[in-house]
């Protein structure tokens, strides 16, 4: 694996990892009924996961183009892609959980009135 692909893989892992931390922080905020913090964290998670996805797309495009004549298999890049997809799923699930928690909170607020 060449140095550029290694660097791309590490950037994907780092951005995706940051997105996971943001997602976790959002869920912790939901536990405290702080939906504004949760939404802010999810926006940052989306930014981070989008950056990771851009790097992945660029790497795939370069492999398909003339920049790389003989692509090597890279376990690190495979791990990066796996990390990216897993955290995408976590973000999607967290977004749904936040909506559910907000709905429950709204209902409880109405009942308390």
C-alpha positions in Angstrom: 0.0 0.0 0.0 1.4 3.4 -0.9 1.8 6.3 1.5 -1.0 8.3 0.0 -3.5 5.5 0.5 -2.3 5.0 4.0 -2.8 8.7 4.8 -6.2 8.6 3.2 -7.2 5.6 5.3 -6.0 7.2 8.5 -7.9 10.4 7.7 -11.1 8.4 7.1 -10.6 6.6 10.4 -10.0 9.9 12.3 -12.9 11.8 10.8 -15.2 8.8 11.3 -14.0 8.3 14.9 -14.6 12.0 15.6 -18.1 11.5 14.2 -18.6 8.6 16.5 -17.6 10.7 19.5 -20.1 13.4 18.4 -22.8 10.8 18.1 -22.1 9.4 21.5 -22.1 13.0 23.0 -25.5 13.6 21.4 -27.0 10.4 22.9 -25.6 11.4 26.3 -27.3 14.8 25.9 -30.5 13.1 25.1 -30.3 11.1 28.3 -30.3 14.5 30.0 -33.1 15.8 27.8 -30.8 18.4 26.3 -32.0 18.2 22.7 -30.2 21.3 21.6 -26.8 19.9 22.5 -27.8 16.6 20.9 -28.7 18.4 17.6 -25.5 20.4 17.6 -23.4 17.3 18.2 -25.2 15.5 15.4 -24.5 18.4 13.0 -20.8 18.1 13.8 -21.0 14.3 13.4 -22.5 14.9 10.0 -19.7 17.3 9.0 -17.1 14.8 10.2 -18.6 11.8 8.5 -19.0 13.8 5.3 -15.3 14.6 5.3 -14.5 11.0 5.8 -16.8 10.1 2.9 -15.2 12.7 0.6 -11.7 11.2 1.3 -13.0 7.7 0.5 -14.7 8.9 -2.7 -11.5 10.6 -3.8 -9.4 7.5 -3.1 -11.9 5.3 -5.1 -11.9 7.8 -8.0 -8.1 7.9 -8.1 -8.0 4.1 -8.2 -10.4 4.1 -11.1 -8.5 6.8 -12.9 -5.0 7.0 -14.3 -3.4 7.9 -11.0 -3.1 4.3 -9.9 -2.3 1.7 -12.6 -2.1 -1.3 -10.3 -4.2 -0.9 -7.1 -3.0 -2.9 -4.1 -5.2 -4.4 -1.6 -5.0 -2.5 1.7 -6.2 -4.0 5.0 -6.0 -0.5 6.5 -8.1 1.0 3.8 -10.7 -1.8 4.1 -10.8 -1.1 7.9 -11.3 2.6 7.2 -14.2 1.8 4.9 -15.7 -0.6 7.5 -15.3 2.1 10.1 -17.0 4.7 7.9 -20.0 2.5 7.1 -20.4 1.4 10.7 -20.4 5.0 12.0 -22.8 6.0 9.3 -25.2 3.4 10.7 -24.7 4.7 14.2 -25.4 8.3 13.1 -28.6 7.2 11.3 -29.8 5.2 14.4 -28.9 8.1 16.7 -30.9 10.5 14.6 -34.0 8.3 14.9 -33.5 7.8 18.6 -33.3 11.6 19.1 -36.5 12.1 17.2 -38.2 9.4 19.3 -36.9 10.9 22.6 -38.1 14.4 21.5 -41.6 13.0 20.8 -41.8 11.3 24.1 -40.6 14.4 25.9 -43.2 16.5 24.1 -45.9 14.1 25.1 -44.8 14.1 28.7 -44.7 17.9 28.8 -48.3 18.0 27.5 -49.4 15.4 30.0 -47.8 17.4 32.8 -49.8 20.5 31.9 
